[in-house]
Amino acid sequence: MKKFNFKKVLDGLTSSSAPPAKPETEITETLGSEHFQVSKTVRHGFPYQPTAMAYDPVQHILAIGCKSGSIRLFGRPGVDCHVMHDNDAAVLQLIFLVNEGALVSVCSDDSLHLWNLRQKRPAILHSLKYNRERITYCHLPFQSKWLYIGTERGNVHIANIESFVLSGYVINWNKAIELSQRTHPGPVVSLSDNPTDSSKLLIGFETGMIVQWDLKTKAAECRYACEQQTLHSLAWHHEGKQFMCSHSDGSLTVWNYRSPSKPAQVFQPHGHPAQKGSKPEACRPIMKVAWPTQRTGDPFIVFSDGLPYERSGRRPCITVMQGKSVTVLEMEYPVVNFLPVSSTPWPNDFQDPYAIIVLLENDLVVIDLTTPGYPCFQNPYPMDLHESPVTCCTYYADCPPEMIPAFYTVGSRQQKKTGFSDKNWPVKGGEWGTSTCSYPEIIITGHADGSLKFWDASAVTLQLLYKLRTSKIFEKQPLNQSTEYEEDPFAIVKIAMCCESRILCVAGTSGHVIVYRYNKVETTVDVPTLEIALVYEVDDLDSPDTDQIPPPMPPPSSSVGSAGSGGMPSPSPHHSTSSEGAEKVGSPLLKVKSGPQKMVPGYQVDLCAQLVTVEGEPPSQILCLAINSLYGLMAFGNMQGLAIVDIIQKTTLLNLGTPDLYGSADPYTRTQPRSPQRKKPPAGLGDLGEAQAVEQLQSPQRRKPLKALSKLGESEIGEQERCRSPTTERDESNGVCLSPTGTTRKKLADIKRNRNQPRPRMSKAHSTASMEGNGGDDSDDMNNSLSMSWGSSVSRLFRTELIKAEAMLRRQRSSSTSSVGSQSPKVAPKCAGTDPHVASHKCPGRDSPKADSKDGSFSRSRSSSMSSLENVSAEGINCLSFTESYTRKTDPVTSPCLWVGTTLGSVLVIVLNLPPQGDQRLTQPVIVSPSGPMGAAAFGDLQSQMLMCVGHPSGTILRLKGAILAMSFLDCNGMTIPPLFAKWEDPKKKDENRETKDGQSMNQRRGWQQLQHLHRQKAPSSPTTETISDRQFVVICSEKQAKVISLPSQTCAYKLNITETSFVCKADVVSIAKHQSKVGHSTNLTKKKVRNDSVCLACFLANGHIMTFSLPSLRPLLDSDFLPLADMRIAQTFSFSNCGQALYLCTPSEIQRITLAADTCESLQEMLCELFLPVDTPEGPKQSFFKGLFSSPSIVDKEELFGEAASGKASRSVAKHIPGTGGIEGVKAESGSAMAEVQKARMALVERGEKLSELEERTEALKVGSELYASSAHQVMEKYKNKKWYQL
């Protein structure tokens, strides 16, 4: 039963009667829904799971089909296009209409599609879906409009390629084989017409039967039987007199066109000749064979595989035979397909091949046939993206323009690969877009082998700039130990980079974080290392004596100072003080190389921080990573806790478990946790299914906040767990969740207080304040100071003095406990939900948000995507942000701080006290302390000089539903507050720049002047809540909610429940590209002009929706059902960036880039490449006079053979015609193709006239020849006319 709260009723009446008060300054939001449009832009990388390939020798365009139904089209470097079928059927075959700007795709669902390539975004014009038979092979002769379709039943159908209508002409299998044959010939595996006689069609069946079909007589002319050998492919000689076929036993058979009884030649290229009485050597099948010829020299015979089975360990190969020369080219991956590249599309001409395009399962190789040794061309496409599996991605749009030249400079110095051909890349078709992007873009990919690749992603291209290997600083592990914990110990899990200072932080799966600094000069240095034990444990029942001297500290060289790992004792209720903790701490999983290491120009190691094993268990995976170049600090967190590292002094400032960050304001009762369990790293992100994705995407188990208790022992905690009821009642007055056994826990708490020193109890008002996100006051500061968590990263020189200072501080605390306990904390301010300034939105189709009084005690929604388990022992750090902000309600100025978001939806603030820049920054420690009157200054001079870390939040605790995903800060005008940074300077030019007395550079000085200016802001005369106005907003987004908090008042200005049935996977505050003011053609309305700094909150949900919200009002702007979350790969690699850009790893080897800005979508058409360019078709081979005189080639009018008048209509039950959805561009392309057909007909008439004139010339030549023959015969007759026989 709910408790009646009279105060809330009065607050409700007051708020309903009084008009809502408006903020002091209205923020004009310039973003509207018309400024957003989700669209895919380009796809980069290698086509995943390729299945088919085709090449246009005139347009020089390469097409690759994939198992997922996607098609990638490649031209010159930078020309890349991606299209997708409506369904996910695999692409079995691709056929170009040579120099026609069209492509035919054959899919595994027995459908054929005609693609129009004359537009920048190719579209389907026609589709043909077979109903009764399965398609196995298709063939389209050059410059023919009739497509031959072979089926699994052995029949051959013919379709008009222009209209995609089946002809009534059908070649049935029973008519093709001999009447005496009693078995079915099998599916059609190959179709090919005679190069010199188009009326002859060669049909190859799987069982080895080959039939030469005469299209005019509709009968089989010849039959070629390959005994007991499965047929795989056929290839004609260009003269049309011979053809070659490949078989499953690794043999090649050559047949004469006129001699079907016996093959001209049978041989096994890689098999030893069979001796007498022995069987031939068994070889693997030859899947494909090609027989290109040359004008000068022997023809080439190219085929795939065919090696003997006995030669184990041999890789897949491509064999090139020319005369007596046999060259075997081994490949790294299995061969999918290969195509010889020639300069002529005519099959009856000499091909003169100059390259071979080989499609492998994970690579694309092009072999140069004109260079001795057959070297490969260097691939200019970014197809080595998946050289090692991609584990994470980071996208930086609108980055400093000097970064790309800087990375390119050091990347070009890296050792280039040798052994490649010096000739140009043969695939050179298409044309780049007419416009480019106005801002630079960089993509950083992390890989499983520990490498990072920096890519130039400006406009719609992707070019490798620089490659960094993080594994170089570690020693090589033995093979038997490398997989003890992880399959990929160097895999990258998190990347953080400060673009202005060029400082890079990389977190690995073995619990290591490496800090890199950019340097153009080669150096040789020792790698500084820090070892950190990050673990959380619960105290025993008996607390240690306050006057007891703590155990010795671990050596400072290891920098091990952690909660519950043998560090300094702490009065925190969750902090372990056992002296056995040091024995539980182990060593890092990876060992850094000792001694000086050579650092090449580029990113050089500045620091390596490593988490150590605890009780033999490896450290938990790092969840978040943040760095600030101006502060010189780095922070990272995992499921155990938080660590802050000073990257300038190379020391650990803070090392606490997550529960210790709350201090006395911990809203949970913690159960005894086990040792941290290791999770398997994301080895490539490519093999996770949907079920695994949803399971891994779930945040840590749901928690129910319990009443704040005093320290409890393990036995009492276990008693609580045994007494917990499955059903709980929620107390609305204090926002806690109580079970029926609450009385028992209260008695245990009373017993505990009687046994130990008295501690002040937290009242309900104080608990509500901490749960609702309202900051504490002076009383809160005093309470918080009683439970500070102490770090232990101090030098050996001050260890003894620090222990004495700890004991003195405990005595002061014990003496002041009674006075502190007598002070009752102030009543918390009213709930943010009752604030008249609060504006609450809800998304369309979603439930209205709950009252703020319940936000502090929320329970995660029990949806199918969320875990229903309860385990409050695990709470990790999920989000970190360094900023300059207000930490308390009474703060008149901003101060450096670190905002921390947890996996349970809590947001805490840690204040950073930084020494002045210069020599003092190098010597004096950075103090991490509370910001109230009991802060670092209250501990005396000795404590402020020696203390390296006093870890406790500033009293600000905010609560949201779900794990915290993103935090960003806005000023009073709604503009993003960028983090302060130190500008990068070239070490060579440092001496030339003017420096201060303490050696501080000008750029760094400017940043600290800005920081000091923020601190020197004048405070109001009376720093009360009534006189201090809000000057900052913090935007916080979790898996379920988004809130905008006003600072320093810490009131909830806007709140939004993003989703109730799903959860947010990725969120970020991004800027949107600027719109120019435009006037519509049909109306006089002018588009609203958007500022350059207009920002919004972008979210990607697990149900596939992409949503954007205005800031700070959180007004919904976009809700697009874009992409369902198929696996974990998309969620872990999805990355938003500025200017409305985003990307994700759509397949294990491909990156898909998208845009949210309507302005970018409008200009995208001009940025995309052109695939089809008007090019003249090369002339066909010229026929010699005598060859044309004495040979009579068969000229077949296929329109008469296959047309409706001669063959009738095909049965409607065989296949169904489906019109395409080409859109306006397709209609334009069709009209353009109609004009092209008219032009083609005109050219045909001209060619016919030319042929007729040639015929007249031939006739005249024959007439002259006959007259000459007659005159010569008459002269011979006259000569011998009057002579006698004996005169001859």
Disulfide bonds with the S-S distance in Angstrom:
none
